[in-house]
Amino acid sequence: MHQRSRSPKLLGAAIAAVLGLGLGVPPAAAGAARAADADPVPGLVAGSDTAAPQLVTGLAEPAAGGTPADAARAHLAAHRDRYRVDPAQLVETGTERAADGRRTVRFAQQHGGVPVFGAAYLVHLVGEGGGQRVESVGGKYFTGLTVPTVPGVPDEVLRRLALGAIEDPTAREGATVEDHGPVVLPGGAGRLARHFTVRGTDPAVWASTAREVFVDAATGQLALTYDVRAPYRAAAAAASAAPDGRAAAATAAVEPATGTAPDALGRSVPVNVGRLPDGSYQLTDLARPAAITTYDAAGREVLDFNGGLPADARPAASAGPDFPASTGTSGATDAHLNAAAVDDFYRTRLGRAGIDGDNGPITSVVNVTSFGEPLQNAYWDGRKMIYGGGTGTYRPFSVARDVAGHEMTHGVVEHTAQLVYLGQSGALDEAVADYFGNAIEVTSRGIPMTDPRAALLGEDLCRTGTPEACAVRRLDDGRTTVADFIGAPAGVDNGGVHLNSTIFSGALWDVRRALDPLTADRLVYRALAEYLTPLDDFVDARNAVLAAGRALGLDRAQLRAVAGAFDAHGIKSGWQRRIGVDSRSLLSELSTESIAPDAAAGRWVAATAGKGGRGSLGVYAGSVAGSAEPVRLSPDDGRSHGWPATDGTSAAWAAMGQGANGQWGMEVFARPLDGGAARSVHSAANQYLGDVRISGGDVAFLANDFSTGRTWPQLSRAGAPVTAVPLPEGHAAADLTLKDGLLAWTESWQVGERTVSAPTLYSIAEGRTLAQYPVPDATRVSGTRLAGGRLLWVETPTDPTRGSSIRSGAPDGSGAADVLSGSTTAPRRITALTATDRAVTFGYAGGRVSDTMKNTDLPKLWQLPLAGGTPERVSCNRGGQYAPVADRGTRVLWLDATAGRTDLVVRERPAGTC
């Protein structure tokens, strides 16, 4: 239920930007979009970045063929001019059969035999036999794919690069990597990647999540990476009958029985249980097609239950049919009852055969721990429910029926729409889970929709305080896209999957208030099971719900009420364009927010995969004045070119991929901004080259050796061959900065079990270290920058109650002083630092990443004079502000995620107070 997040890692701000999918409706479809807004049910919605339509409704065309799949394929083939879909590129993935006889055939797209990530096309059929006809068609099918499907990077290299998605070296050492094979990332011509699922070893981070990693198979660049709830999503379908056989074994010799058990509040409640041959009982409910079994972890570590069940795991047990008090205090009783309530809701109300749609067993594990402490979380791991036990603050997480319904609904989503857990599609996943979690609770407990608590999610979890204060989310918060959408990049809450969910779930909840609740539940379920596809955004989902309403037989007044609910939450085409900003855009829709731009003397350089994320990563340059179109500096040679730097006259950068010799590796280039060929500064096949810097004729960068793990500076003076800057044995460098003949970095080394770090300054002309500034113990140094004839750096204490400081010192090692002192009352953690000879700009996250965070909690930029003073907000933009670079004076450029995408923007001076 609670999603941990990390810093950005070579991602776009949302899945649309990462994959090159347009965020709105393209110009060719503007008429269709206006028609969709005027008419409750759109007749035609054009696709984005494709000639295939997103949705075609209002059909009644005969469907020849035997099976639904044959009929659907024949219809697409007969109308290729309409759909622009090649049936030979489609693979049937399943047919959803509704209680009223409708069938929805789902196809997945392939390109050259390789799956296309998130591409699904659906055909809806009604009638039987000779009367069978097509009612509507839609989804995402990408018509412009031409990318070759032969990888250029060896599989083992791709695997090693996938491991690099785990930033923590300790967690990386014991990480597991599951290889899912090649996949084509859509957008433009497409991008061939290899898909891995990576898990680290730290249970605090990896207990409930895994990381999906897509590595460009031609260049080795991390093309896409995001966290998912289900560590074993790929194995879930194959193993749905029984997680590693343990759940089936638990019921093999069990007879149905009834008994009683205390719930978490100590009340005795009737339960369906199972009687074992020895006369004992366990929490196994066999009185339904989907067997329900509940296990008590008894405080075991949550990582023991990842994937399947441990060999010695046993269901919660009792000597007789009346279970002991521990069954309630562990949360087992509530988990058991809530699993039944979820199954009843989907089965009797919506006609679904359990979570997986095939009467697969429902398994729950309660009372797990993390680092010996109760896990304060609940989640669906792709195969079963995991619940943390109670604490002094929280009851067992299985107590909240809406939480249980929410999490198990994620399992329903996985077996229907398979929404990608990133950006708007991930927020839709959370929104549907929000809706059904609350709908299950109010329906099963008989709570009227007018009850103020009906819209609260998780309000029963807290032992003290009001339900409103306890609730994780509320579906009646009134949030809208334009006023409240949180512009989070993909590295923060997977692009806002929790943060933006109530914008859409709030609209669905308003639909439930406007319609009869049963009708609303059937409407949302039909949209999920029959219309939504993996990469859908908010507007796609609006159209899917309305199309499902027409198929369900809603009258015009009801359809207008549904459309009105979406309108009230700002879910309509073009909503992104209505979000106001106070910055000026220099380059829009970059494909990554984690590769910093650079600027000097009114010129900028940045890395992106082209407009909308299409093609390979390249380095572009432009004027801060915006007087001319940006130009590409890096050659278009199939490699990924990024990590750019400029001194205002020339630029330098690094490239990754197959070089002219056919060998995979990295290479550093330099080139004048105003013309001339790019020259190679250095190339290596066994090193990672990054942190590139340029000043005059000098180029510096950091080299990390794959075999030894060491990182040290490399320097080319005035075009001469590269030489290594010597470091003591066991020392490493980071945060390289280069200016006017001075080179500086953060140097780190081990002293016993302590990691020591210090800002270090080096004279290029003299070839020696000028200064290494002492730093207090238990303090981490980062962000070294040269500006105004001084070296600046950030000091962050390991004590979380103390905030970061910004300090500076003279080149001779003297005069170290605070530019901004750390605070204990507001312990800010500085995330980025840049400076000119007049001003220092830093990034600061105002709060922790959580399900309830606001725009003000995302990283924002602040500025103060170089000599110190009171910080001012650089910009009042609502979204995340990343990778700032100072140009001159008070001018700052940064990567801004306000509109749910990554834009390179600029301000000339601070906005002041927001």
N, C-alpha and C positions, 0 to 999 in steps of 0.2 A: 504493500500500500504506500509506503514511503520510499521514494526513489533517491538513492545517493547519486551524486553527480561529481564530475571531475572537470579539470581545466580543459579547454579546447585542444583537439589533437587532429590537425590536418583535415578539418571538416568545413562544410558550408554551414551557414546560419540556419538553414532548414533544408529538408530533403529536396524541396524544389530547386534550391540553388545548387545543392551538391550534384544532383542528377541532370541539371540543365532543364528542368521543367518550369514552364512559365507559371507565375503565381496567379495571374488573372486570365481572363479570356482574351485570346489574340484578336487583333483588329478584324480579321476575316470573320470572326464569330460575334462581332459586336451587335449585329442585328439580332442574332439568336439570343444573346444575353439580355437585350432589352425586352425581347418577347417573353423570355423566361420570367423577368421581373413583373411584367404586366399580366401574364397568365399564370395562375397558380401552378400548373403543371407544364414544364417546358416540352415542346414537341421535338426540338433539336438543340443540342448543345455541342458546339464544335470542340474537338480535342485541342490540347496545347502541345506544340512541338510534334505534331503528327497530322496527317491528312485524314485519319480515321476519326469519326465522330465520337465524342464522349458519351452521348446518350441520344437515342432515337426512340420516341414513344408514340403511342396512338396508332400502332400498326394492327392489322388484322389480315395477315397474308398467309395463304396456305403453306404448310410445311411438309414437303415430301420427304420420304425416308422412313426407316423402321424405328430404330431407337431414337430417343430424344437427341442424343449426340449426333447421330447421322442426319436427323432432320435439321438440327442447328447448323451443322457444317454445310449441308446442301443449300440452306438459305443464304449463308454468307457467300458461298461460291456463286450463287445465282445473281447476287446483287453486289458484285465487286466494285462497280462504279460508285455505289452509294457508300460502302463501308471502307473501301481501299484496304481490305484485309485479305491476306493470302492464307487460305485454310490449311495449306501444307505446312505453315509455320505454327500451327496451333496444336496443342496437346490437351486432351480432355483431362481435367483434374477432379471431376465429380459432378453429380447432378443432384441438386436440392429439390426434394419433392414436398410440396406443401399439402396441408390437409384437404384443400379444396381442389386438388388435382393438378395445380400448376407445377411446371418443372422449370428449373433454372439450370442451364448447362454452363459450367465454368470451363473456360479454356485458358491455358497459360501459353504465352508467346515464346517461341524459340527463334534464335537467329543463327543459321548455320549449324543447327543441332545443339546450340548452347542456350540455356535458359536466360530469358531477359528479366532482370530483377524487377519484381513488382508488377509486371505486365500481365493483365488478365482481361479477357473479353467474355461477356456474358450474353446469352440468348435466352429469352423468356418465352415459354411455350404454354399454350392452353389448349383444351380439347383433347380428344382421343382419336386414334385411328385415322380414317380419312378426313375427319373434321379437325385434325390438329392444325394449329396455326401459330404464327409468331406474333407476339404482342409488343415486345420492345427488345432493344439490343443496346449494349453499351459497355463501357469499360475503358481500359487504357491499352492500346495497341500502337506501337511506334513504327511508323512507316519509313523513317529516314535512316535506318541502321545499315551501315556499310562496313563497319569495323572488321578487320580480319580476325579470325578465331583461333589463330596459332600463337601461343605465347612466345615471348622473346626472352623471358627471365626464367632461369631454372627453378623447378618446384621447391627445392631446398632453400634457395635464396628467398623466394616468396614467403616461405614458412618463417624464416628467420626475421624477415621484415615485419611479418604479422605480429611476432612476439614483441616488436618494438612499440606496439600500441599500448603495452603496459609500461607506464612511466617509471614505476618503482622497481629498481634493479633487484631487490630482494624478492618481491613477488614474481618477477619475471623468471628467476632461476628455477622455480618449481612449477611454472605454468604449463598447462595442457593446451594443445592446439588440435582442433578437429577440422579436417580439410573437407570442404563440401564440393570442391571442384570448381571449374570455370563458370563464370556468369558474365553477362553483358549488362553493364550499367547504361540505362537509356539516356537520351539527350543528344540531339544532333546526330552524328554518325555512330554514336555509341562508344563504349569504352570496355575493352576486355579486361576482366579482373579475375582474381581467384578469391573465393570466399572461405574464410576461416571463422570458427568460433573459438575464442581464447578465454581462458580462466586463469586468474592468478591464485596466489596461496593465502592471501590475507582475508580471514573470514569476516572482518569488519567491513570490507569493501565488496567481497565477491560472494557473500553468502546467498544473496537473492538475485544476483545478476551475473551475466556473462557478457562478453564483448564480441559483437559481430564485426569482423574486420575484412575489408575488401582491398586487396593489393593489386594495383595496376600491373597486368601481366606483361606489358610491353616495356614499362619503365621502372617498376618496383616502387613507385610512389604509393603511399597510403591514400587510396581514392575515397574511401568512405569508412567510417567506424562509428559505432554507437552501441550503447548498452541495451540489453534486453532483460526482461524478467525471467524468461525461461532458459535456464542454463543448457537444457537439452532439447530445445525446440525441434530440432531435426529428427530426433529419435522419438519424439512424443507420439506421433501418429502410429509408427510401427509398434510401439510398446503400449498403446493405449489400453489394450485388453488387460494388462497387469504390469505395473512397474516391476521389472525384472522377476516377475513370477511370484513375488512375495505376497501380494494382495490376493492372488488366486489361491495360493497355498493356505492363506489364512481362512478361507471359506470352504475349502475342499471337503472337510468332514464336519461341517457345522450345520446344525438344524435350526430353523427359525424358531424364535421364542420371544416372549415379552418380559419386561422387567421394569425396574425403577432405578433412577440415578439422581443424585443431587446436582443441580446446575451451579454455576459459579456464585450465585447469590444464596446457595444453601437450600433452595426449594426442591422438593422431591418431585420428579416429573416422570411420566411413563416413557419408555424407550423400547424400540425394536432391537433385540439383541440376538446373539447366536449361542446355542448350547453345544458344547464340545462333548466328545464321547466319554471323557472322564467325569462329566457332570458339572464342570465349571462353565463360566459364561464369558463372552467377550463382546465388545461393541462392534457387532457386525449386523447390519440390517439387510435381511434377505427378502423382505416383504415387498419388493419392487423389482422391476426389470434390471435396474442398475444397482448392483450391490454396493452398500456403503460400509466402509470399515474405517475405524478411527484408532490411531496408534498414540500411545503416550511415550514421548521421547525420554521422559524422566530426567530432564536436564542435560541430555547429551548435546554435543556441539552440532550446530545446524549443518555444517559441511558433511557430517556423516550421512545425511539424508539427501544430498544432491543426487539427482538422477533417480536411482531406484531406492530400495529400502535395505538397510543393513541385514545381513543374514540372521542376526539374532534379534531383530526387531519383532515385537509382539503387539497385537492390539491391546487396548486397555481391557483389563480382565477383572473378574470377580469370582469368588468361590460359589456364590449363589446368584439368583436373578436380581437381587437388590444390591446395587453397586455401592462401594464405600465412598466416604466423603472426598477422598483424593481424586475421584473421577470428576468432581465438580471443581475443586481448587486448581486442578491441572488445566482446565478448560476443555476436557475431553467430551463431557456431556453436551456442552453448547456446540462444539464443532460437529458432533454427531447429529444433533437436531437441526442445525443450520444447513448441513449438507442435504438433509431430507427436504427441508423447506425450499432450497434452491431447485432440487430435482423436481419436486411437486410443481413449482411455479412453471418451469420450462415444459414439463410434461403435460400437465393438465390444462394450463392456460394457453400455451403456445404450440402444443403438439410436437414438441421436440423430444427425441429419444435420448435424454440425458445430455451431459455436457458435450460429449464428442459426437452426438447425433446417432450413436450406434449402441446405446445401452452399455457403454463401457463403465467399469467400476469407478466409484468416487472414493478416493483415499485421502484421509487427513492425518497430519502428524501435529500434535500439540506439545507445548512445554519444551521447546528447543532453546538452546542458549547460544551465545556468542562470546568467546573469551570467558566462559564461566558465568556470564551474567545473562538474565532473561533477554531474549531477542525482542526488542520493541518494534515488532513488525508483523505483518501477515502478507503472504503472497502465494500466487499460483506459480509453480515452478515448471509448468509445461506438462506435468503428469499427475500432480497431487497438490493438496493444500498444505502449507507450512504455517504454523502459528507460534508466536512467542508466548511465554507464560506471563503470569502476573508479576507486578512490582509494587512498590509502595505508592506509585502514582497511577499505574494502569491496572485494570483487570486483565485477565487473559485475553489475548486479541481475538479469540474465537467467540467471545461474548457478543460482539456486535454483528447482528444478522446482516445489516447493510454492507459491512465490510466483507463478510463471507460471500454474500451475493455478488459484490463488486469483483472480488478476486476470481471467483469461479466463472464469472462472465468473461474474464480474459480468456479462459479456456474455450468458451463458446466462440469468441472472436477468432481464435486460432484455427478453429475447425470450420469457419465460414468465410468471412471477408479477409482474414489474414492481414489485417492492417499493419503496415510497417511501423515499428515503434519509434518514430522519429518525426519531429516537426508536427505539422497539422494532422497527418494521418495517425501519429501516435497520440495526439490530443483527442482525436476521434475515438481511438481505442479506449482511452481513459473515460471519455464522455459517455460512451455506451455502457461501460462498466458502472460509472456513476449512476446513470439512469436506472439500469436494471437492479443494481444493488439496493437502491432506495425503493424501487417498485416492489421488489421481493419482500422487503421488510414491511412496508405499509399494507401490502395485500395479505400477507400471512398473519400479521398481528391485528388486522382490522383497524388500522389507523387512517382516519379520513384525510383527504388531500388538504383540507382546510386547517389541519393541525400545524402549528408553527414548527414542530419538530419533524414534520414529514420530509422536509427538504434537507435536513441535516445528515451528514455522512460521518459515522463514527462517534456519535454523541454519547454512546453508552460505554465508551472505553475507560473513562476517567473515574477514579474512586471518589474524588471530591470536585467541587466546582459545578458550574452550570453546564447543561448540555450544549449551549451555544458556544461557550468557551472551549469545550472539549472537542467539538466537531472538527474533523480534518478539513472538510469542505462543506459548503452549502449550495444547493442547486438553485436557490432563489436569491443569489447575490446580485443579480441584475447586471452582470458584466457584459460589455459589448466589445466587438472587434476594434472599432475606431478608438474608443475611450480606454480600453483596458487590456488589449492584446499585449502580452509581454514579449518583447523582441529578444528572446534568448537564442544564442547560437546553439549548435548541436551539442557542444561540450557541456552545456548547462541544462540539466534536466532533459537531456535528449531533444533540445530545441523547444522546451516548454510543454512537454506532454502532460504533466500535472498542472503546470502553472496556467495553461490556457484551456483546460478541459471544461471548466464550468461555463465558459462562453457558449459552448455547444450543448453541454448537458443541461444548462439553464434553459435554452430554447426548447429542448425536448421536454423538460419538466413543465414548461408553460403549455406545451402541446397537451400534456397529460391533464393539465388543469382545464384546458379549453374543450377537450373531447371527453367522452366516456373513457375512464382509465383502461378498461379492457381493450377498447378500440385503439387507444394510443399504444398500449403494449404490443398489440399485434402489428401495428404500423411500424414501430421502431424495429421490431424483430424482423419483419419482412424486408425492410431496407437493409438490415445487417446481413441477413441470410441470402438475399436474392439480388441486391443492387450494388452494395459497396464493394470496392476493389482495393488492393493493398496500398496504392499510392494516392488515394483520394484526399482532397483537402476539404475545408469547411463548405465551400460553395458546391463542390461535387456532392457532398453528403446532403446538403439541403435539397439538391435536385433528386438525389436518390430517394429521400424520404417522400418527396412529393410524387415521384413516379410510383413508389410503393403504395401511396395513398390512392392513386387512380386504380391500380391493380386490385386493391382491396375493396374498391367500390365506394369510397368516400364521396359524398356529394360536394357540389361546388362551394357551399358555405363552409363545410368542414375543411376543404382544401385551402380556402382563403384564410381560415383561422390558423392552419399550420404555417402557411406562408407568412402570416402576420407575426407569429412567434419568432420566426427566423429574422424578419425585418427588425423587430424590436431589439434583437441582439446584434444587429449590424452584419448579419451573415447574408451578404448579397454580393454580386459580382463587382469587382473594383474597389472593395473596402480598403485594401492596402494603400491606395492612392489618397485616401482621406486622412491618413495619420500625419499630423503636422510635425515638422522638425525645424530647428533653428540653425542647422548647419547647411553648407553648400556641398552638393554632391560633385565629386570629380570622376568617379567610376562606379557604376552600379552593378549589383548582382555578382559580386566576386564569388569564386568557388571555394574559398577558404577564409576563415577568420583567424587562423593560427599562424600564418606566415606574415610577419609584420612588413608593412611598407617602409619606405625611407624617403626623406626629403632634405633638400638643401638648396639655398639660393633660388627659391621659387620654382624648383623642379621636383617631381616626385617619380618614384618607381614602385611598382607593386606586382605581385604574382597572382594570376588568375587563369582559369582555363578558358578564357574567352567569354563573350557575352552569354549569359545564362549557363555558364559552366561547361560549354561545349568544347570538345577537343582536349588536347594535352595541356598541361600547365605551362604557361609562358610568362616572361617578364615584359611588362609594358611600362612606358614612360609618358609623362605628360607635364603640362604647365599648371602650376597652382592657380594661375589666372584663368585657366580653362579656355584659352584663346584658340586652341587647336585640338583636333581629335587625338587621343592617345595612340602611340605607335608601339608596335612590338619590337623589342630589342633582341630577344633571343631567337635563334634559328628555329624554324618549325621542322625539326628533324626526328620527331617521334619520341624524344626524351621529355622528361618533366624538368622545366627550368623554373627555379624559384630562389627564395632566400636572398632577395635583392638588396643592394646598397648603392648610394650615390653621394657624391660630394658636390653636386650641382653642375658638374662638367662631364663626368664619366659615370659609368655604372659598372658594378660587378655582381655576379650571381653564381649559383651552383646549379648543375644539371645532373639528373639521374636517369640511367637507362643504358641501352646498347650504344656504344660509341662507333666510330668509323671502322674499328677493328673487329666489330661484331661481339665484343666482350662487354658484359654488363659491368658498370662501375659508375663513378661520379667524377665530375670535372668542374673546375672553376673557370669562369669566363670574365673578361672585361671588355668594355666598348665605350667609345665616346657617345654622349647623348645626341649629338647633332650630326651623326653620320659616321660611316667607317665600319669596317668589318669587326666582328667579335673575335678576340684572340684568346687562345687557351692559356690560362695561367698555371694550371696544375690538373693532373688527372690521376686517379687511383682506382684499382679494382677491389681492394680489400679494406677501404676506409670509408667512413661516413664524413662528408665535408659539409660544414654549415657555418652559421654565424659570420657570414661574409661581410667584410668592411672595406671601404676604399677612401683614400685621401691623397689627392695629387696623383703621383705616379705609384703610390704604395697600395698594395692589396694584401689584406690579412684575412685569415679564416681559421676555424678550428677543425682539426682532423681527429676522428675517433677511430682507432684501430679495432677491427672486428675480432682479431685473435687475442689481443691483450686487454681490450677494454679501456686503454688509456686515451685521454683526450688532451691535446696540447696545441698551442698556437703555431700557425705556419705563416711566413711572411715573404712577399715578393717586393723588392725595392726597385722602383723605376723600371719595371719590366724585366728585371733579372730573374733567374730561376729561383724557385721557392726554397727557403731554408727553414728548418725548425727552430723555434725559439726555445732554448733549453729550459726545462723545469727539473727540479730535484726528483729523484726516484720516488715513485708513489704519489706524486702530486698531479693534479688535474686542473684544467682551466675551463671557465664558462663565462658567458656575458662579455664577449669581446667588444672593445670599443677602440677606434682609431681616429686620431685627429692631429694634424700639424706636427708630424714626426713623433708623436707619443702613442704608445699602444698600452692598453690596460685590460685587465680581466679580473674575474673572481677566481682565486686560487684555493683549492681545498685539498686536505690530506688527513690521514688518520693519526691520532695520538692515542694509543691504546684502543679503547672502544669508542672514543669521541671523534667526531668529524669536525675538523677545524677549517674555517674559511676566512679569507682576508682579501681585501681589494689590493691589487698589485699594479704598479705603474712601471713601464719599461721604455727606455729611450732607444729609438731605432738607430739614430746616428751613432750613439755610443755603444750600442749593443749590450746594454746592461740594465739590470733592475734599478730604478731610482728610489722606489719606496714601496713598502708593504705595511699598510696601516694596521695596527693592532685592533682586535675586536674582542669584546667581552665574551667570556665563556657562555655556552648555551645560547649562542646567537648565530643566525644564518645570514650570510651576505648574499646579495643579488643586485642585479640592475646596474652594474658599473657603467658610468657614462662620463665622457670628457666634454666640458663646456666652460666657457669663460675663464680659461686658464686654470681650471681646477678639476679634480676628479671627484665625482659624486657617486654615492652608492646607497643601498638600502640595507638597514640592519633590522632583522626580525627575530625577537626572542622566541625560544621554544616554549616559553610560558605563555599559554593562550590568553591570559589576562592582561598581558602587556602588548601594546601596539608597536607597529613598525616605526622606525626613525629614518629620516633622510639626512645623510651627513656628507660633508665635503672636506677636501684637504688640498694643500698646495703640492706641486710636483716634487718638492724636495722632502715630502713626508711630514711637513709641519702644518700647524694651523688647523688640525682637524676640529670641526665644529658642527653643531646641529644646524641644518637648514629647516627641518621640521622634527620636533622631538616626539618620541613615542608617548602615548597616553595610556593610563590605566583605567580611566573612566570611560573612554571610547576607544577600545583596543583595535584600531584599524589595522588591516593587513594589506599592505601596498602590493599591488599585483603587477605594476609596470612603472617605468621611470624613463623620462626623456628631458632634455634641457637645451636651452640656448644661452647666450651670454647675458640674457636679461631675466629669463624665467625658467622655473622648474615645473614640469607637469607630471603628475602621477595618477595611476589608476587605483581605485579603492572600492572594494565591495562592501556595501553598507550592512549586509546581513548574511546569514548562512543560507545555503541553498536548501529549500524545503518546499513542501506542497503548498504552503500558504505565503510564500514570499511575494513581494510586490516589485514593480519596476524599480523602485528606489533601492532595492536590495541588490540589484545587478551591478557589476562594476561601472563606475562613473569616473570621469576625469576631473581632476582639480589642478589648480595652478597657483603658484606663489612666486614672489621675486627670488632671484638666485641667492640673495643675501638673507632670505628668510622673511617671514611675515604671515599674514592670515590667508589661508587658502580660499580660492573662489572656484565655483563650478565653471568648468570650461563650456559645457553645453547642457541645456535642459532637456535634450532628447530623452525619451522615456526608456528606450531599450538599452541593452548592454553596449558598452563602449570599450573597445579592445585595441591593443597594439598601437599606442600613441607614438607619433614621431614629431619632434619639434623642427620647424623650418628656420625661422628667424624671428627675433622679437618675441611676441606673444602668440604667434601663429602656430597652430597645431593641426596635424592631420591624424585621423584614426579610422579604424574599421568599426562601423556602426551597425547594430543589429535591430534597430527600432522597428522596422517594417517586416521583421521576420525573414530578412535576407541580409547579406553582408554588403554594405556600401562603403567605399572610400570617400570620406567627407573631410571638410576643413572649416575651421573658424579662425578669424583674425585676432580675436581677443576674448577673454572670458565673458561668459554670460552673466556672472555674478551670483546672485541668489536665485534659486529656482523654487 
